[in-house]
Amino acid sequence: MYAMENNHSILMKGKNYWKMGRAHRVSFLIDASEYFSAFVDAAMNARRSIYITGWDIDSRTELVRDGGDRDVPGRLGEFLNYISSKNPGLDIHILLWDYAMLYALEREPFPVWVFDWKTSKKIHFYQDNSLPLGAAHHQKIVVIDDRIAFVGGIDLTNRRWDVREHQPYDPRRIDPWGKEYPPFHDVQLLVDGEVASILGDLYRSRWHNATGRHLSKPDGVKADPWPERFHPDISEIDVAVSRTEPAYRGRPEVREVESLWMDAILSARKIIYIENPFFTSSKIAGAIAKRLQEKDGPEVVIITRKKSHGWLEEYTMDAIRSHLVERVRKLDTYGRFGFYYPEIPGREDSLIEVHSKVLIVDDTFLRIGSSNLANRSMGFDTECDLSMETTGHPQACRVCIDLRNRLLAEHLDSTAAHVGEMLEKTGSMIKAIDALNNAHRVLLPLGPSPVADNILAEPYLVDPERPIRAEKFVERFVGEENQSSGGKRLIGFVVLVLVMALFAVLWRWSPLSEYLNVSVIMQELKGLEDNPLAPVIILALYLLGGLVSFPILVLIVATSFIFEPFSAFALAMGGALLSGTMMFWLGFALGRKFVRAVAGKRINRISRTLAQEGLLTVVVLRIVPIAPYSIINLVAGASHIRFRDFFIGTIIGMLPGIFAITLFTESLKNFILEPSILNIAVLAGSVVLAAAILIWLVKTTRRISRKSAGGKSP
């Protein structure tokens, strides 16, 4: 009763898929133990090329943990080096997302060193940051000789390996540090034929976007790299490739994945089965809610994880999910919505991590890929999904039914046959799940998140649908402090003046005056100003400070204390530009790989930010710096942004701040030396003027940005 005949095609080229190709063989690899084993077998058969891309790739990943071939290294990096040395004609290309620094502590340190410098010259590694600020490369693709390809939710990285039993404790389920990790469920698709070649084209396009270099298509390979131990589940079927790509550097936005999700949900007649770790897309939630309000609409079952593995995702993505689930449940007029997570009874400390991205509609449509049910996956991150329509293909239709039953059986410690029998008996997935829950494994309805109401649950920041321009980011998340009420600013100014007045009183009339004679200090500073070599010394200090990443603000303040306002302003501005220019060209000469070793995790965030709007973004970075001055300059040079944009942006961004600091410091000197009513008023006035300059600059930056965008919001 669950095999539904649907003559209307969901797949529409140019709308919800990019290209379609015939696969002679299709195999479903459930959980990473199967995927990693299949990858090893296929990679051993490679002749010309292996393409690997992922959200995370770790050379320390143990691919095979059940013995396997003892002559073959078990860890990914060593294994790739091994097969490269055995086959001189094989080139291996690896594209790793140049990840945000939020994930730096969870990732392998210095991947360039491990994959590029430490391995065979036939292994070509690149960290891909060809993305807007804050976006991620989330595709998980391996293509071998353009003959076979793996696509799904599994990265070749740590803490992914597991078997279908998902035991609370498995001695094989440990990370490189010897630590246990929870059970992990995921699904990967193995395909061959024309669709594998299409995925090869997708990879080559990404490689060119990231590196500027073209890869040659591995034509003429006759050997079959298909892993013999893995028999195909489906033969001779058309497979569609759908993508998400954000607009970037003239490349258009691609939202095929979003269209496919929406069209598939709209087409459902009886059943929608989903496995996904997230549920934060308001559009998808709205589409599901609309179908649930229909009297004869489909039953919807979503299997997810109870909570994310990190505090950040728990306080953001889980909190957003909780709100959306409750909204959908309120609109579930006929009780056809089931939102579950798997659990081992009595073992809440060993929750099963559901990481798969599966969609099965009416047993006639199947989609497996990398996209999450999150706004990011619909238009912000790069994604790749494969889908098939089984209408008119009896074998594929049976396999589609069997796959859904196998997945439910895995979560319920049952068998596919028993799940099928219970579905026939109850006529409902929700009722069948309730009946199949047992003492060994259960699927439980997801309740509200305990952290649902917190200030971090802001979709605009953590789960955006489109790239956020630097100016808009500052306006929304940084500018709020500058937009506080006049009363608050006045209170801040008063407090500042009172604190400074207190220091002046202590210096002049307390025992501190014996240890800190401000008048003597000022006289010494005056002596430095009169030294004819003082300007040269100051500029040399700015250059030296740039090399050792000494805080530029300290140098500017020190310059302002030593010299009179006009001279201080000229020297501070000249020193900042001289230091910035030196570090820019140093970064340009050393190149990105060397700069990565110096800048570390900062380089990822800075590079993406600098790439956004050229001159405007340099100005924004000077107003709201995200890293030390020297690091930004070094990375700017290594990122090869235009020097003109860098130099002019630095002048525009630094000039108001240096002017304000110079003015403020002169007022501060007069105030400390002579804390009179007049000097107190002058100091307060300089603080107000400095704040006014900053506010004016922020508003001007916004106005310029809007004008450059034609007055349209991004």
C-alpha positions as CSV (number, residue, x, y, z in Angstrom):
1,M,0.0,0.0,0.0
2,Y,3.0,2.3,0.3
3,A,4.3,2.1,-3.2
4,M,2.6,5.1,-4.8
5,E,2.4,5.6,-8.6
6,N,3.1,9.2,-9.5
7,N,3.3,10.0,-13.2
8,H,4.2,13.7,-12.6
9,S,7.9,14.2,-12.7
10,I,9.4,16.2,-9.8
11,L,12.7,16.8,-11.6
12,M,12.9,19.9,-13.8
13,K,16.2,20.8,-15.4
14,G,17.4,24.4,-14.6
15,K,15.0,24.7,-11.7
16,N,15.7,21.9,-9.2
17,Y,18.6,20.1,-10.8
18,W,21.7,21.0,-12.8
19,K,22.5,18.0,-14.9
20,M,21.2,14.4,-15.2
21,G,23.2,11.3,-16.1
22,R,22.6,7.6,-16.4
23,A,24.0,5.5,-13.6
24,H,24.6,1.8,-14.5
25,R,24.9,1.0,-10.8
26,V,23.7,2.7,-7.6
27,S,24.5,1.5,-4.1
28,F,23.4,2.8,-0.7
29,L,26.2,2.9,1.9
30,I,24.7,3.1,5.3
31,D,27.1,4.4,7.9
32,A,30.7,5.3,7.5
33,S,32.1,1.8,8.1
34,E,30.6,0.8,4.7
35,Y,31.6,4.1,3.0
36,F,35.2,4.1,4.2
37,S,35.7,0.4,3.2
38,A,34.2,1.1,-0.2
39,F,36.4,4.2,-0.6
40,V,39.5,2.2,0.2
41,D,38.7,-0.5,-2.4
42,A,37.8,2.0,-5.1
43,A,40.9,4.2,-4.4
44,M,43.1,1.1,-4.8
45,N,41.6,0.6,-8.3
46,A,42.1,4.2,-9.3
47,R,44.3,4.8,-12.4
48,R,44.4,8.5,-13.3
49,S,42.6,10.7,-10.8
50,I,41.0,10.9,-7.4
51,Y,39.0,14.0,-6.5
52,I,38.2,14.6,-2.8
53,T,36.3,17.5,-1.3
54,G,34.6,18.0,2.0
55,W,33.5,20.2,4.9
56,D,36.3,18.5,6.8
57,I,39.1,16.1,5.8
58,D,41.5,14.7,8.3
59,S,44.7,12.8,7.4
60,R,44.5,10.9,10.8
61,T,41.1,9.3,10.0
62,E,41.2,5.5,10.5
63,L,39.4,4.2,7.4
64,V,39.2,0.5,8.2
65,R,38.9,-0.8,11.7
66,D,38.0,-4.4,11.2
67,G,41.4,-5.7,10.2
68,G,41.3,-5.4,6.4
69,D,44.5,-5.6,4.3
70,R,47.4,-5.3,6.8
71,D,49.8,-4.2,4.0
72,V,47.7,-1.1,3.4
73,P,48.0,1.9,5.8
74,G,44.8,2.5,7.7
75,R,45.0,6.3,8.1
76,L,43.7,8.5,5.3
77,G,46.9,10.5,4.8
78,E,49.2,7.5,4.9
79,F,46.8,5.6,2.6
80,L,46.7,8.3,0.0
81,N,50.5,8.5,0.1
82,Y,50.7,4.8,-0.3
83,I,48.5,4.5,-3.4
84,S,50.2,7.5,-4.9
85,S,53.6,5.9,-4.6
86,K,52.3,2.6,-6.0
87,N,50.8,4.3,-9.1
88,P,53.0,7.1,-10.6
89,G,50.2,7.9,-13.1
90,L,47.7,8.8,-10.4
91,D,47.0,12.4,-9.3
92,I,45.0,13.0,-6.1
93,H,43.4,16.4,-5.7
94,I,42.0,17.5,-2.3
95,L,39.8,20.5,-1.7
96,L,39.2,21.3,1.9
97,W,36.9,24.1,3.0
98,D,39.0,26.9,4.4
99,Y,37.0,26.7,7.6
100,A,36.1,29.5,10.0
101,M,38.1,29.9,13.1
102,L,35.2,28.7,15.2
103,Y,36.1,25.2,14.2
104,A,39.9,25.5,14.4
105,L,40.1,23.6,17.7
106,E,38.1,20.7,16.3
107,R,40.2,20.3,13.1
108,E,43.5,18.9,12.2
109,P,46.2,21.6,12.7
110,F,48.3,22.7,9.7
111,P,46.5,20.6,7.1
112,V,48.6,22.3,4.4
113,W,51.7,20.8,6.0
114,V,50.2,17.4,6.3
115,F,48.5,17.1,2.9
116,D,50.7,19.3,0.7
117,W,54.2,19.5,2.1
118,K,54.5,16.2,3.8
119,T,53.0,13.9,1.1
120,S,53.8,12.8,-2.4
121,K,54.1,15.5,-5.1
122,K,51.2,13.7,-6.8
123,I,48.9,14.8,-4.0
124,H,47.6,18.3,-4.6
125,F,46.0,20.0,-1.7
126,Y,44.2,23.4,-1.5
127,Q,42.1,25.1,1.2
128,D,39.1,26.5,-0.7
129,N,37.8,29.9,0.5
130,S,36.1,31.0,-2.7
131,L,33.0,31.9,-0.8
132,P,31.3,34.9,0.7
133,L,32.0,35.9,4.3
134,G,30.6,33.3,6.7
135,A,29.7,30.7,4.1
136,A,31.0,27.1,4.1
137,H,31.9,24.5,1.4
138,H,29.6,21.7,2.6
139,Q,29.8,19.3,-0.4
140,K,31.1,15.8,0.4
141,I,32.2,14.3,-2.9
142,V,34.8,11.8,-4.1
143,V,35.2,11.1,-7.8
144,I,37.5,8.4,-9.1
145,D,38.7,8.4,-12.7
146,D,35.3,10.0,-13.6
147,R,34.0,6.4,-13.5
148,I,32.5,6.2,-10.0
149,A,31.6,8.8,-7.4
150,F,30.6,9.0,-3.7
151,V,28.1,11.7,-2.6
152,G,26.3,12.1,0.7
153,G,26.6,13.4,4.3
154,I,29.9,11.7,5.3
155,D,33.2,13.5,5.3
156,L,36.5,11.7,5.3
157,T,37.3,12.8,8.8
158,N,37.3,11.8,12.5
159,R,34.3,10.9,14.7
160,R,32.3,9.6,11.7
161,W,33.1,5.9,11.6
162,D,30.4,3.5,13.0
163,V,28.5,0.4,12.2
164,R,24.7,-0.1,11.9
165,E,24.4,-1.6,15.4
166,H,25.4,1.8,17.0
167,Q,26.3,0.2,20.3
168,P,26.6,2.5,23.3
169,Y,30.2,1.5,23.6
170,D,32.3,0.2,20.7
171,P,36.1,0.0,21.3
172,R,36.7,0.7,17.6
173,R,34.8,4.0,17.8
174,I,37.6,6.2,19.0
175,D,39.2,9.4,17.7
176,P,42.9,10.0,17.0
177,W,43.4,11.1,20.7
178,G,42.0,7.8,21.9
179,K,38.7,9.3,23.1
180,E,35.4,7.6,22.7
181,Y,32.7,9.3,20.7
182,P,28.9,8.7,20.5
183,P,27.2,6.4,17.9
184,F,27.1,8.1,14.5
185,H,24.5,7.4,11.7
186,D,24.9,8.7,8.2
187,V,24.3,7.6,4.5
188,Q,26.4,7.9,1.4
189,L,25.5,7.1,-2.2
190,L,27.8,5.3,-4.6
191,V,27.1,5.8,-8.4
192,D,28.9,5.2,-11.6
193,G,28.5,6.0,-15.3
194,E,27.6,9.4,-16.8
195,V,26.6,10.9,-13.5
196,A,30.1,10.2,-12.1
197,S,31.5,12.2,-15.0
198,I,29.1,15.1,-14.2
199,L,30.3,15.1,-10.6
200,G,33.9,15.2,-12.0
201,D,32.9,18.3,-14.0
202,L,31.5,19.9,-10.8
203,Y,34.8,19.2,-8.9
204,R,36.9,20.6,-11.7
205,S,34.8,23.8,-11.7
206,R,35.3,24.2,-8.0
207,W,39.1,23.6,-8.3
208,H,39.3,26.3,-11.0
209,N,37.3,28.8,-8.9
210,A,39.5,28.1,-5.9
211,T,43.0,28.0,-7.5
212,G,42.6,29.6,-10.9
213,R,44.0,26.5,-12.5
214,H,42.2,24.0,-14.8
215,L,42.2,20.2,-14.3
216,S,42.2,17.9,-17.3
217,K,39.4,15.4,-17.6
218,P,40.8,11.8,-17.1
219,D,39.6,10.5,-20.5
220,G,40.3,7.0,-21.8
221,V,40.3,5.1,-18.4
222,K,38.9,1.7,-19.2
223,A,39.5,0.0,-15.8
224,D,36.5,-0.2,-13.5
225,P,37.2,1.2,-10.0
226,W,33.9,-0.1,-8.6
227,P,34.5,-1.8,-5.2
228,E,33.6,-5.5,-5.9
229,R,32.4,-6.2,-2.4
230,F,29.6,-3.7,-2.7
231,H,26.8,-5.0,-5.0
232,P,24.5,-2.4,-6.6
233,D,21.1,-1.8,-5.2
234,I,19.7,-0.3,-8.4
235,S,20.8,-0.8,-12.0
236,E,20.3,1.6,-15.0
237,I,18.6,4.6,-13.6
238,D,18.9,8.4,-14.3
239,V,20.4,10.4,-11.5
240,A,20.0,14.2,-11.1
241,V,22.7,16.5,-9.6
242,S,21.3,19.4,-7.6
243,R,23.5,22.2,-6.2
244,T,23.5,25.2,-3.9
245,E,26.0,27.9,-4.6
246,P,26.0,31.5,-3.2
247,A,26.5,34.4,-5.5
248,Y,30.2,35.4,-5.4
249,R,32.6,37.3,-7.6
250,G,30.3,37.4,-10.6
251,R,29.2,33.8,-10.2
252,P,25.3,33.6,-10.0
253,E,23.4,32.2,-7.1
254,V,22.3,28.6,-7.5
255,R,19.3,27.3,-5.4
256,E,18.5,24.0,-7.1
257,V,18.6,22.2,-3.7
258,E,16.0,24.5,-2.2
259,S,13.7,24.1,-5.3
260,L,14.1,20.4,-5.1
261,W,13.1,20.2,-1.5
262,M,10.1,22.4,-2.0
263,D,8.9,20.6,-5.2
264,A,9.3,17.2,-3.6
265,I,7.3,18.2,-0.5
266,L,4.6,19.7,-2.8
267,S,4.4,16.5,-4.9
268,A,3.9,14.1,-1.9
269,R,0.6,12.2,-1.8
270,K,1.0,9.8,1.2
271,I,4.5,9.7,2.8
272,I,7.4,12.0,3.4
273,Y,10.3,10.4,5.2
274,I,13.3,12.6,6.2
275,E,16.6,12.1,8.0
276,N,18.4,15.3,8.8
277,P,20.4,16.7,11.7
278,F,18.9,20.2,11.4
279,F,15.4,21.7,11.0
280,T,15.9,25.5,10.8
281,S,14.7,26.4,7.3
282,S,11.6,28.4,7.6
283,K,10.6,27.8,4.0
284,I,10.8,24.1,4.3
285,A,9.0,24.1,7.7
286,G,6.3,26.3,6.1
287,A,5.9,23.9,3.1
288,I,5.5,21.0,5.4
289,A,3.0,22.8,7.7
290,K,0.9,23.7,4.6
291,R,0.7,20.0,3.5
292,L,-0.2,18.9,7.1
293,Q,-3.2,21.3,7.1
294,E,-4.6,19.5,4.0
295,K,-7.3,17.0,4.8
296,D,-5.8,14.4,2.5
297,G,-2.2,15.5,2.8
298,P,0.9,13.3,3.4
299,E,2.2,11.9,6.7
300,V,5.6,13.4,7.5
301,V,8.2,11.7,9.6
302,I,11.5,13.4,10.4
303,I,14.4,11.5,12.2
304,T,17.0,13.9,13.7
305,R,19.4,14.0,16.6
306,K,18.3,15.0,20.1
307,K,20.9,17.8,20.4
308,S,24.0,19.1,18.6
309,H,27.4,18.0,19.8
310,G,28.7,21.5,20.5
311,W,27.5,24.3,22.7
312,L,27.4,26.8,19.8
313,E,25.1,24.7,17.6
314,E,23.0,23.8,20.7
315,Y,22.4,27.5,21.6
316,T,21.8,28.5,18.0
317,M,20.6,25.8,15.5
318,D,18.9,23.6,18.2
319,A,17.1,26.6,19.6
320,I,15.9,27.7,16.2
321,R,14.8,24.1,15.4
322,S,12.8,24.0,18.7
323,H,10.8,27.1,17.7
324,L,10.1,25.8,14.2
325,V,9.0,22.3,15.4
326,E,6.5,23.8,17.8
327,R,5.1,26.0,15.1
328,V,4.6,23.1,12.7
329,R,3.0,20.9,15.5
330,K,0.5,23.7,16.2
331,L,-0.5,23.5,12.5
332,D,-0.7,19.7,12.4
333,T,-4.4,19.6,12.3
334,Y,-4.8,15.9,11.6
335,G,-1.9,14.5,13.6
336,R,0.3,13.5,10.8
337,F,3.6,15.0,11.9
338,G,6.3,12.9,13.7
339,F,9.6,14.5,14.7
340,Y,11.8,11.9,16.4
341,Y,15.3,11.3,17.7
342,P,16.8,7.8,18.3
343,E,17.9,6.8,21.8
344,I,19.2,3.8,23.6
345,P,16.9,3.4,26.6
346,G,18.7,4.2,29.8
347,R,21.7,5.5,28.0
348,E,21.1,9.2,27.4
349,D,24.9,9.7,27.8
350,S,25.2,7.8,24.5
351,L,22.8,9.6,22.1
352,I,23.0,8.6,18.5
353,E,24.2,11.3,16.2
354,V,22.0,11.4,13.2
355,H,24.0,13.2,10.4
356,S,22.3,11.7,7.3
357,K,20.5,13.8,4.7
358,V,17.8,11.6,3.2
359,L,14.5,12.4,1.6
360,I,12.0,9.7,0.4
361,V,8.7,10.7,-1.0
362,D,5.9,8.2,-1.7
363,D,8.5,5.6,-2.4
364,T,8.8,7.0,-5.9
365,F,11.4,9.7,-5.2
366,L,14.7,9.4,-3.4
367,R,17.3,12.1,-2.6
368,I,20.6,11.7,-0.7
369,G,23.2,14.4,-0.4
370,S,24.9,17.0,1.7
371,S,22.2,19.5,2.2
372,N,20.7,20.1,5.7
373,L,17.2,21.4,6.4
374,A,18.8,24.7,7.2
375,N,18.7,28.1,5.5
376,R,22.4,27.9,4.9
377,S,22.0,24.9,2.7
378,M,19.4,26.6,0.5
379,G,21.5,29.5,-0.7
380,F,24.5,30.2,1.5
381,D,26.8,27.1,1.7
382,T,27.8,25.0,-1.3
383,E,25.8,21.7,-1.4
384,C,25.4,18.7,-3.7
385,D,22.5,16.3,-3.7
386,L,21.7,13.3,-5.9
387,S,18.1,12.3,-6.6
388,M,16.2,9.6,-8.5
389,E,12.6,9.1,-9.6
390,T,11.6,5.4,-9.4
391,T,8.3,5.7,-11.3
392,G,8.3,3.1,-14.1
393,H,11.3,1.4,-12.6
394,P,10.0,-1.5,-10.5
395,Q,13.4,-2.5,-9.1
396,A,14.1,1.0,-8.0
397,C,10.7,1.4,-6.4
398,R,11.2,-1.8,-4.4
399,V,14.7,-0.7,-3.3
400,C,13.3,2.7,-2.3
401,I,10.7,1.0,0.0
402,D,13.4,-1.3,1.3
403,L,15.8,1.6,2.0
404,R,13.2,3.4,4.1
405,N,12.4,0.2,6.0
406,R,16.1,-0.5,6.6
407,L,16.7,2.9,8.0
408,L,13.8,2.7,10.3
409,A,14.9,-0.8,11.3
410,E,18.3,0.5,12.2
411,H,16.8,3.1,14.5
412,L,14.5,0.6,16.1
413,D,16.8,-2.4,16.4
414,S,14.5,-4.4,14.1
415,T,14.6,-5.8,10.6
416,A,13.4,-4.2,7.3
417,A,10.9,-7.1,6.9
418,H,9.4,-6.5,10.4
419,V,9.1,-2.8,9.8
420,G,7.4,-3.4,6.4
421,E,4.9,-5.7,8.1
422,M,4.1,-3.2,10.8
423,L,3.6,-0.4,8.2
424,E,1.1,-2.6,6.4
425,K,-0.7,-3.5,9.6
426,T,-1.0,0.0,11.0
427,G,-1.2,2.0,7.7
428,S,0.9,4.7,9.3
429,M,4.6,5.3,10.0
430,I,3.9,7.1,13.2
431,K,1.8,4.3,14.5
432,A,4.4,1.7,13.3
433,I,7.2,3.6,15.2
434,D,5.1,3.6,18.4
435,A,4.5,-0.1,18.0
436,L,8.2,-1.0,17.2
437,N,9.8,1.0,20.1
438,N,11.4,-1.6,22.4
439,A,13.8,-2.0,25.3
440,H,16.9,-1.9,23.1
441,R,16.2,1.1,20.8
442,V,13.5,3.8,20.6
443,L,12.5,6.7,18.5
444,L,11.2,9.5,20.8
445,P,9.3,12.7,19.9
446,L,11.6,15.7,20.2
447,G,10.6,18.0,23.0
448,P,11.4,21.7,23.4
449,S,15.0,22.7,23.7
450,P,16.0,23.8,27.2
451,V,18.0,26.7,25.6
452,A,15.3,27.7,23.0
453,D,15.1,31.3,24.4
454,N,18.6,32.8,24.2
455,I,20.1,35.8,22.4
456,L,22.2,33.6,20.2
457,A,19.2,32.1,18.4
458,E,19.4,34.7,15.6
459,P,18.9,33.1,12.1
460,Y,20.3,36.2,10.4
461,L,23.7,35.5,11.9
462,V,24.0,31.7,12.4
463,D,21.7,30.4,9.6
464,P,21.4,33.0,6.9
465,E,19.8,32.3,3.5
466,R,22.2,34.6,1.6
467,P,25.6,36.2,2.0
468,I,25.8,39.0,4.5
469,R,27.7,42.0,3.3
470,A,30.3,43.4,5.6
471,E,28.4,46.7,5.9
472,K,25.2,45.0,6.8
473,F,27.0,42.8,9.4
474,V,28.4,45.9,11.1
475,E,25.1,47.7,10.9
476,R,23.2,44.8,12.5
477,F,25.7,43.3,15.0
478,V,28.3,45.9,15.7
479,G,26.4,49.2,15.1
480,E,23.9,48.5,17.8
481,E,26.4,49.7,20.4
482,N,26.9,52.9,18.4
483,Q,23.2,53.3,18.1
484,S,22.5,53.3,21.8
485,S,20.4,56.2,23.2
486,G,21.8,59.6,23.8
487,G,21.2,59.2,27.5
488,K,23.4,56.2,27.7
489,R,26.2,57.9,25.7
490,L,25.9,60.9,28.1
491,I,26.2,58.6,31.1
492,G,29.3,56.9,29.5
493,F,30.9,60.3,28.9
494,V,30.2,61.5,32.5
495,V,31.6,58.3,33.9
496,L,34.7,58.5,31.8
497,V,35.4,62.1,32.8
498,L,34.8,61.3,36.5
499,V,37.3,58.4,36.3
500,M,39.9,60.5,34.6
501,A,39.3,63.3,37.1
502,L,39.8,60.7,39.9
503,F,43.1,59.6,38.5
504,A,44.2,63.2,38.2
505,V,43.3,63.8,41.9
506,L,45.2,60.7,42.9
507,W,48.3,61.6,40.9
508,R,48.4,65.2,42.3
509,W,47.3,64.8,45.9
510,S,47.9,61.2,46.9
511,P,51.1,59.2,47.8
512,L,51.1,58.0,44.2
513,S,52.6,61.4,43.2
514,E,55.9,60.2,44.9
515,Y,56.1,57.3,42.4
516,L,54.5,58.8,39.4
517,N,55.4,62.4,38.7
518,V,53.3,63.3,35.6
519,S,55.1,66.6,35.1
520,V,58.5,64.9,35.0
521,I,57.2,62.3,32.6
522,M,55.8,65.0,30.3
523,Q,59.1,66.8,30.3
524,E,60.9,63.6,29.3
525,L,58.5,63.1,26.5
526,K,59.0,66.7,25.4
527,G,62.7,66.0,25.2
528,L,62.1,63.2,22.8
529,E,60.0,65.5,20.6
530,D,63.0,67.9,20.3
531,N,65.3,65.2,19.1
532,P,65.9,65.7,15.3
533,L,65.9,62.0,14.7
534,A,62.6,61.5,16.6
535,P,60.4,61.3,13.5
536,V,62.7,58.7,12.0
537,I,62.8,56.7,15.2
538,I,59.0,56.8,15.5
539,L,58.5,55.6,11.9
540,A,61.1,52.8,12.5
541,L,59.2,51.7,15.5
542,Y,56.0,51.5,13.5
543,L,57.8,49.2,11.0
544,L,59.3,47.1,13.8
545,G,55.9,47.0,15.5
546,G,54.3,45.7,12.3
547,L,56.8,42.9,12.0
548,V,56.2,41.7,15.6
549,S,52.4,42.5,15.5
550,F,52.7,45.1,18.3
551,P,49.3,46.8,18.9
552,I,49.0,49.8,16.5
553,L,46.7,51.6,19.0
554,V,49.5,51.7,21.6
555,L,51.9,53.2,19.0
556,I,49.4,55.8,18.0
557,V,48.7,56.8,21.6
558,A,52.4,56.9,22.4
559,T,53.0,59.1,19.4
560,S,50.2,61.5,20.5
561,F,51.8,61.8,24.0
562,I,55.2,62.6,22.6
563,F,54.4,65.1,19.9
564,E,52.1,68.1,19.5
565,P,48.8,67.3,17.8
566,F,49.6,68.2,14.2
567,S,53.0,66.4,14.2
568,A,51.5,63.4,16.1
569,F,48.7,63.1,13.6
570,A,51.1,63.2,10.6
571,L,53.6,60.7,12.2
572,A,50.8,58.3,13.4
573,M,49.1,58.3,10.0
574,G,52.5,58.0,8.1
575,G,53.6,55.2,10.5
576,A,50.4,53.3,10.2
577,L,50.5,53.5,6.4
578,L,54.2,52.6,6.2
579,S,53.7,49.6,8.5
580,G,50.6,48.5,6.6
581,T,52.2,48.8,3.2
582,M,55.3,46.8,4.4
583,M,53.2,44.0,5.8
584,F,50.9,44.0,2.7
585,W,53.8,43.4,0.3
586,L,55.5,41.0,2.7
587,G,52.3,38.9,2.6
588,F,52.2,39.2,-1.2
589,A,55.7,38.0,-1.5
590,L,55.5,35.1,1.0
591,G,52.2,33.8,-0.4
592,R,49.1,32.3,1.3
593,K,50.7,29.0,2.5
594,F,53.4,30.7,4.4
595,V,51.1,33.4,5.8
596,R,48.8,30.6,7.0
597,A,51.6,29.3,9.3
598,V,52.0,32.8,10.7
599,A,48.4,34.0,10.9
600,G,47.0,30.6,11.8
601,K,43.2,30.4,12.2
602,R,42.8,34.1,11.7
603,I,43.6,33.9,8.0
604,N,40.3,32.1,7.1
605,R,38.0,34.8,8.5
606,I,40.1,37.7,7.3
607,S,40.5,36.4,3.8
608,R,36.8,36.0,3.3
609,T,36.1,39.4,4.7
610,L,38.6,41.1,2.6
611,A,37.2,39.5,-0.6
612,Q,33.7,41.0,-0.1
613,E,33.6,44.6,-1.3
614,G,37.3,45.6,-1.9
615,L,37.7,49.2,-0.8
616,L,34.6,49.3,1.4
617,T,35.5,46.2,3.3
618,V,39.0,47.5,4.1
619,V,37.3,50.6,5.5
620,V,35.0,48.5,7.6
621,L,37.9,46.4,8.9
622,R,39.7,49.5,10.0
623,I,36.6,50.6,11.9
624,V,35.8,47.2,13.4
625,P,39.0,45.1,13.2
626,I,38.6,41.4,13.5
627,A,42.3,40.7,14.1
628,P,45.5,42.6,14.9
629,Y,46.5,45.3,12.4
630,S,49.6,43.5,11.2
631,I,47.8,40.2,10.6
632,I,45.1,41.9,8.6
633,N,47.8,43.6,6.5
634,L,49.7,40.4,6.0
635,V,46.7,38.4,5.0
636,A,45.5,41.2,2.6
637,G,48.8,40.9,0.7
638,A,48.6,37.1,0.6
639,S,45.0,37.3,-0.6
640,H,46.1,39.5,-3.5
641,I,43.4,42.1,-3.1
642,R,44.2,45.3,-5.1
643,F,46.8,47.5,-3.4
644,R,44.9,50.6,-4.4
645,D,41.8,49.4,-2.5
646,F,43.9,48.4,0.5
647,F,45.9,51.7,0.6
648,I,42.9,54.1,0.1
649,G,40.7,52.0,2.4
650,T,43.3,52.2,5.1
651,I,43.6,56.0,4.8
652,I,39.8,56.4,4.9
653,G,39.3,53.9,7.8
654,M,42.3,55.0,9.9
655,L,42.2,58.8,9.4
656,P,39.2,59.6,11.6
657,G,40.3,57.3,14.4
658,I,43.9,58.7,14.5
659,F,42.5,62.2,14.4
660,A,40.2,61.4,17.3
661,I,42.9,59.7,19.3
662,T,45.3,62.7,18.7
663,L,42.7,65.2,19.8
664,F,41.7,63.1,22.8
665,T,45.3,62.5,23.9
666,E,46.2,66.2,23.8
667,S,43.1,67.0,25.9
668,L,44.1,64.1,28.3
669,K,47.6,65.5,28.7
670,N,46.2,69.0,29.6
671,F,43.7,67.4,31.9
672,I,46.3,65.4,33.8
673,L,48.7,68.3,34.1
674,E,46.1,70.8,35.1
675,P,42.7,69.2,36.1
676,S,40.8,72.5,35.8
677,I,37.1,72.9,35.0
678,L,38.1,74.2,31.5
679,N,40.3,71.1,30.8
680,I,37.6,68.8,32.1
681,A,35.2,70.4,29.7
682,V,37.7,70.2,26.8
683,L,38.3,66.5,27.6
684,A,34.6,65.7,27.7
685,G,34.2,67.6,24.4
686,S,36.9,65.7,22.7
687,V,35.3,62.4,23.8
688,V,32.0,63.5,22.3
689,L,33.7,64.7,19.1
690,A,35.5,61.4,18.8
691,A,32.3,59.4,19.2
692,A,30.6,61.7,16.7
693,I,33.3,61.1,14.1
694,L,32.9,57.3,14.5
695,I,29.2,57.5,14.2
696,W,29.5,59.7,11.1
697,L,32.0,57.4,9.5
698,V,29.7,54.3,10.1
699,K,26.7,56.1,8.6
700,T,28.8,57.3,5.6
701,T,30.0,53.8,5.1
702,R,26.5,52.5,5.0
703,R,25.4,55.2,2.6
704,I,28.2,54.5,0.2
705,S,27.5,50.8,0.4
706,R,23.8,51.3,-0.4
707,K,24.7,53.6,-3.3
708,S,27.1,51.0,-4.7
709,A,24.3,48.4,-4.4
710,G,21.9,50.6,-6.4
711,G,19.9,51.3,-3.3
712,K,18.8,47.7,-2.9
713,S,19.1,45.5,0.1
714,P,21.2,42.4,-0.4
